[in-house]
Amino acid sequence: EVRRSNKAAIRLYEKIGFRIEGVAKGYYSDGEDAFIMRYNISRENGGIFRNEGNP
């Protein structure tokens, strides 16, 4: 999660591949919303996790 007002953090996360997935209304104690961000780990983007049998 990241504060909706934290534009620098949002840009950084998006630059490295995170995408906004949703909004958590009133997430912070001051009532500010948070963006829920997700990074999809896959072979296409160089993810380190593979489901190919034994590690």
Backbone as XML, in Angstrom:
<?xml version="1.0"?>
<chain id="A" units="angstrom">
  <residue number="1" name="GLU">
    <atom name="N" x="0.830" y="-1.175" z="0.000"/>
    <atom name="CA" x="0.000" y="0.000" z="0.000"/>
    <atom name="C" x="0.880" y="1.245" z="0.000"/>
  </residue>
  <residue number="2" name="VAL">
    <atom name="N" x="0.355" y="2.285" z="-0.589"/>
    <atom name="CA" x="1.055" y="3.563" z="-0.635"/>
    <atom name="C" x="0.011" y="4.677" z="-0.537"/>
  </residue>
  <residue number="3" name="ARG">
    <atom name="N" x="0.374" y="5.731" z="0.191"/>
    <atom name="CA" x="-0.553" y="6.866" z="0.317"/>
    <atom name="C" x="-0.918" y="7.399" z="-1.065"/>
  </residue>
  <residue number="4" name="ARG">
    <atom name="N" x="-2.184" y="7.682" z="-1.219"/>
    <atom name="CA" x="-2.670" y="8.220" z="-2.492"/>
    <atom name="C" x="-1.947" y="9.519" z="-2.853"/>
  </residue>
  <residue number="5" name="SER">
    <atom name="N" x="-1.535" y="10.289" z="-1.858"/>
    <atom name="CA" x="-0.873" y="11.576" z="-2.092"/>
    <atom name="C" x="0.625" y="11.448" z="-2.349"/>
  </residue>
  <residue number="6" name="ASN">
    <atom name="N" x="1.189" y="10.262" z="-2.204"/>
    <atom name="CA" x="2.639" y="10.081" z="-2.332"/>
    <atom name="C" x="3.006" y="9.820" z="-3.794"/>
  </residue>
  <residue number="7" name="LYS">
    <atom name="N" x="2.951" y="10.884" z="-4.588"/>
    <atom name="CA" x="3.170" y="10.780" z="-6.037"/>
    <atom name="C" x="4.554" y="10.238" z="-6.384"/>
  </residue>
  <residue number="8" name="ALA">
    <atom name="N" x="5.579" y="10.631" z="-5.636"/>
    <atom name="CA" x="6.941" y="10.157" z="-5.924"/>
    <atom name="C" x="7.039" y="8.647" z="-5.747"/>
  </residue>
  <residue number="9" name="ALA">
    <atom name="N" x="6.460" y="8.133" z="-4.673"/>
    <atom name="CA" x="6.501" y="6.685" z="-4.430"/>
    <atom name="C" x="5.705" y="5.939" z="-5.492"/>
  </residue>
  <residue number="10" name="ILE">
    <atom name="N" x="4.557" y="6.472" z="-5.866"/>
    <atom name="CA" x="3.733" y="5.825" z="-6.891"/>
    <atom name="C" x="4.496" y="5.746" z="-8.205"/>
  </residue>
  <residue number="11" name="ARG">
    <atom name="N" x="5.143" y="6.842" z="-8.604"/>
    <atom name="CA" x="5.932" y="6.838" z="-9.843"/>
    <atom name="C" x="7.061" y="5.820" z="-9.775"/>
  </residue>
  <residue number="12" name="LEU">
    <atom name="N" x="7.747" y="5.760" z="-8.634"/>
    <atom name="CA" x="8.839" y="4.800" z="-8.464"/>
    <atom name="C" x="8.321" y="3.371" z="-8.596"/>
  </residue>
  <residue number="13" name="TYR">
    <atom name="N" x="7.265" y="3.051" z="-7.879"/>
    <atom name="CA" x="6.707" y="1.695" z="-7.945"/>
    <atom name="C" x="6.269" y="1.347" z="-9.366"/>
  </residue>
  <residue number="14" name="GLU">
    <atom name="N" x="5.616" y="2.283" z="-10.051"/>
    <atom name="CA" x="5.183" y="2.021" z="-11.426"/>
    <atom name="C" x="6.381" y="1.832" z="-12.350"/>
  </residue>
  <residue number="15" name="LYS">
    <atom name="N" x="7.437" y="2.590" z="-12.116"/>
    <atom name="CA" x="8.641" y="2.481" z="-12.951"/>
    <atom name="C" x="9.261" y="1.088" z="-12.863"/>
  </residue>
  <residue number="16" name="ILE">
    <atom name="N" x="9.173" y="0.453" z="-11.696"/>
    <atom name="CA" x="9.776" y="-0.873" z="-11.545"/>
    <atom name="C" x="8.770" y="-2.003" z="-11.769"/>
  </residue>
  <residue number="17" name="GLY">
    <atom name="N" x="7.566" y="-1.654" z="-12.224"/>
    <atom name="CA" x="6.629" y="-2.679" z="-12.654"/>
    <atom name="C" x="5.387" y="-2.897" z="-11.821"/>
  </residue>
  <residue number="18" name="PHE">
    <atom name="N" x="5.223" y="-2.141" z="-10.735"/>
    <atom name="CA" x="4.005" y="-2.276" z="-9.937"/>
    <atom name="C" x="2.853" y="-1.568" z="-10.646"/>
  </residue>
  <residue number="19" name="ARG">
    <atom name="N" x="1.656" y="-2.057" z="-10.433"/>
    <atom name="CA" x="0.448" y="-1.442" z="-10.979"/>
    <atom name="C" x="-0.563" y="-1.247" z="-9.856"/>
  </residue>
  <residue number="20" name="ILE">
    <atom name="N" x="-1.365" y="-0.191" z="-9.962"/>
    <atom name="CA" x="-2.411" y="0.053" z="-8.972"/>
    <atom name="C" x="-3.523" y="-0.967" z="-9.195"/>
  </residue>
  <residue number="21" name="GLU">
    <atom name="N" x="-3.848" y="-1.683" z="-8.128"/>
    <atom name="CA" x="-4.870" y="-2.726" z="-8.203"/>
    <atom name="C" x="-6.184" y="-2.292" z="-7.568"/>
  </residue>
  <residue number="22" name="GLY">
    <atom name="N" x="-6.109" y="-1.376" z="-6.622"/>
    <atom name="CA" x="-7.327" y="-0.941" z="-5.953"/>
    <atom name="C" x="-7.050" y="0.177" z="-4.979"/>
  </residue>
  <residue number="23" name="VAL">
    <atom name="N" x="-8.085" y="0.536" z="-4.240"/>
    <atom name="CA" x="-7.989" y="1.617" z="-3.255"/>
    <atom name="C" x="-8.509" y="1.104" z="-1.917"/>
  </residue>
  <residue number="24" name="ALA">
    <atom name="N" x="-7.752" y="1.373" z="-0.866"/>
    <atom name="CA" x="-8.195" y="1.076" z="0.499"/>
    <atom name="C" x="-8.657" y="2.402" z="1.102"/>
  </residue>
  <residue number="25" name="LYS">
    <atom name="N" x="-9.959" y="2.586" z="1.178"/>
    <atom name="CA" x="-10.532" y="3.841" z="1.682"/>
    <atom name="C" x="-10.206" y="4.032" z="3.158"/>
  </residue>
  <residue number="26" name="GLY">
    <atom name="N" x="-9.714" y="5.235" z="3.510"/>
    <atom name="CA" x="-9.432" y="5.575" z="4.900"/>
    <atom name="C" x="-8.398" y="4.687" z="5.566"/>
  </residue>
  <residue number="27" name="TYR">
    <atom name="N" x="-7.460" y="4.198" z="4.801"/>
    <atom name="CA" x="-6.465" y="3.227" z="5.289"/>
    <atom name="C" x="-5.583" y="3.783" z="6.408"/>
  </residue>
  <residue number="28" name="TYR">
    <atom name="N" x="-5.172" y="5.032" z="6.279"/>
    <atom name="CA" x="-4.269" y="5.638" z="7.263"/>
    <atom name="C" x="-5.048" y="6.311" z="8.392"/>
  </residue>
  <residue number="29" name="SER">
    <atom name="N" x="-4.400" y="6.477" z="9.541"/>
    <atom name="CA" x="-5.069" y="7.015" z="10.734"/>
    <atom name="C" x="-5.628" y="8.423" z="10.527"/>
  </residue>
  <residue number="30" name="ASP">
    <atom name="N" x="-5.051" y="9.162" z="9.568"/>
    <atom name="CA" x="-5.569" y="10.501" z="9.286"/>
    <atom name="C" x="-6.714" y="10.472" z="8.273"/>
  </residue>
  <residue number="31" name="GLY">
    <atom name="N" x="-7.126" y="9.265" z="7.859"/>
    <atom name="CA" x="-8.251" y="9.121" z="6.942"/>
    <atom name="C" x="-7.883" y="9.065" z="5.476"/>
  </residue>
  <residue number="32" name="GLU">
    <atom name="N" x="-6.602" y="9.262" z="5.165"/>
    <atom name="CA" x="-6.192" y="9.227" z="3.759"/>
    <atom name="C" x="-6.312" y="7.813" z="3.198"/>
  </residue>
  <residue number="33" name="ASP">
    <atom name="N" x="-6.696" y="7.749" z="1.917"/>
    <atom name="CA" x="-6.782" y="6.470" z="1.218"/>
    <atom name="C" x="-5.390" y="5.967" z="0.854"/>
  </residue>
  <residue number="34" name="ALA">
    <atom name="N" x="-5.316" y="4.684" z="0.590"/>
    <atom name="CA" x="-4.078" y="4.073" z="0.112"/>
    <atom name="C" x="-4.357" y="3.376" z="-1.210"/>
  </residue>
  <residue number="35" name="PHE">
    <atom name="N" x="-3.398" y="3.450" z="-2.125"/>
    <atom name="CA" x="-3.461" y="2.629" z="-3.323"/>
    <atom name="C" x="-2.887" y="1.265" z="-2.975"/>
  </residue>
  <residue number="36" name="ILE">
    <atom name="N" x="-3.560" y="0.224" z="-3.404"/>
    <atom name="CA" x="-3.043" y="-1.132" z="-3.261"/>
    <atom name="C" x="-2.306" y="-1.426" z="-4.558"/>
  </residue>
  <residue number="37" name="MET">
    <atom name="N" x="-1.025" y="-1.743" z="-4.440"/>
    <atom name="CA" x="-0.208" y="-1.951" z="-5.633"/>
    <atom name="C" x="0.274" y="-3.387" z="-5.683"/>
  </residue>
  <residue number="38" name="ARG">
    <atom name="N" x="0.380" y="-3.905" z="-6.891"/>
    <atom name="CA" x="0.767" y="-5.303" z="-7.079"/>
    <atom name="C" x="1.843" y="-5.410" z="-8.158"/>
  </residue>
  <residue number="39" name="TYR">
    <atom name="N" x="2.753" y="-6.328" z="-7.924"/>
    <atom name="CA" x="3.795" y="-6.653" z="-8.898"/>
    <atom name="C" x="3.572" y="-8.089" z="-9.331"/>
  </residue>
  <residue number="40" name="ASN">
    <atom name="N" x="3.395" y="-8.309" z="-10.620"/>
    <atom name="CA" x="3.145" y="-9.642" z="-11.146"/>
    <atom name="C" x="4.475" y="-10.303" z="-11.496"/>
  </residue>
  <residue number="41" name="ILE">
    <atom name="N" x="4.794" y="-11.364" z="-10.775"/>
    <atom name="CA" x="6.033" y="-12.095" z="-11.030"/>
    <atom name="C" x="5.740" y="-13.163" z="-12.078"/>
  </residue>
  <residue number="42" name="SER">
    <atom name="N" x="6.436" y="-13.069" z="-13.200"/>
    <atom name="CA" x="6.233" y="-14.048" z="-14.265"/>
    <atom name="C" x="7.524" y="-14.248" z="-15.038"/>
  </residue>
  <residue number="43" name="ARG">
    <atom name="N" x="7.543" y="-15.241" z="-15.863"/>
    <atom name="CA" x="8.724" y="-15.487" z="-16.706"/>
    <atom name="C" x="8.959" y="-14.324" z="-17.657"/>
  </residue>
  <residue number="44" name="GLU">
    <atom name="N" x="7.886" y="-13.730" z="-18.144"/>
    <atom name="CA" x="8.003" y="-12.645" z="-19.114"/>
    <atom name="C" x="8.741" y="-11.431" z="-18.559"/>
  </residue>
  <residue number="45" name="ASN">
    <atom name="N" x="8.573" y="-11.160" z="-17.255"/>
    <atom name="CA" x="9.239" y="-9.986" z="-16.698"/>
    <atom name="C" x="10.432" y="-10.358" z="-15.832"/>
  </residue>
  <residue number="46" name="GLY">
    <atom name="N" x="10.965" y="-11.559" z="-16.033"/>
    <atom name="CA" x="12.185" y="-11.941" z="-15.338"/>
    <atom name="C" x="11.992" y="-12.380" z="-13.914"/>
  </residue>
  <residue number="47" name="GLY">
    <atom name="N" x="10.773" y="-12.791" z="-13.546"/>
    <atom name="CA" x="10.512" y="-13.235" z="-12.182"/>
    <atom name="C" x="11.422" y="-14.380" z="-11.781"/>
  </residue>
  <residue number="48" name="ILE">
    <atom name="N" x="11.717" y="-14.456" z="-10.499"/>
    <atom name="CA" x="12.647" y="-15.473" z="-10.017"/>
    <atom name="C" x="11.944" y="-16.756" z="-9.605"/>
  </residue>
  <residue number="49" name="PHE">
    <atom name="N" x="10.623" y="-16.722" z="-9.518"/>
    <atom name="CA" x="9.900" y="-17.905" z="-9.074"/>
    <atom name="C" x="9.449" y="-18.718" z="-10.272"/>
  </residue>
  <residue number="50" name="ARG">
    <atom name="N" x="9.750" y="-19.983" z="-10.245"/>
    <atom name="CA" x="9.382" y="-20.869" z="-11.340"/>
    <atom name="C" x="8.653" y="-22.083" z="-10.774"/>
  </residue>
  <residue number="51" name="ASN">
    <atom name="N" x="7.705" y="-22.580" z="-11.501"/>
    <atom name="CA" x="6.988" y="-23.779" z="-11.091"/>
    <atom name="C" x="7.364" y="-24.899" z="-12.058"/>
  </residue>
  <residue number="52" name="GLU">
    <atom name="N" x="8.602" y="-25.346" z="-11.956"/>
    <atom name="CA" x="9.121" y="-26.345" z="-12.885"/>
    <atom name="C" x="9.637" y="-27.569" z="-12.149"/>
  </residue>
  <residue number="53" name="GLY">
    <atom name="N" x="8.957" y="-27.987" z="-11.096"/>
    <atom name="CA" x="9.402" y="-29.164" z="-10.365"/>
    <atom name="C" x="10.307" y="-28.819" z="-9.211"/>
  </residue>
  <residue number="54" name="ASN">
    <atom name="N" x="11.344" y="-29.602" z="-9.011"/>
    <atom name="CA" x="12.256" y="-29.425" z="-7.876"/>
    <atom name="C" x="13.072" y="-28.150" z="-8.000"/>
  </residue>
  <residue number="55" name="PRO">
    <atom name="N" x="13.333" y="-27.510" z="-6.855"/>
    <atom name="CA" x="14.130" y="-26.265" z="-6.883"/>
    <atom name="C" x="15.582" y="-26.516" z="-7.252"/>
  </residue>
</chain>
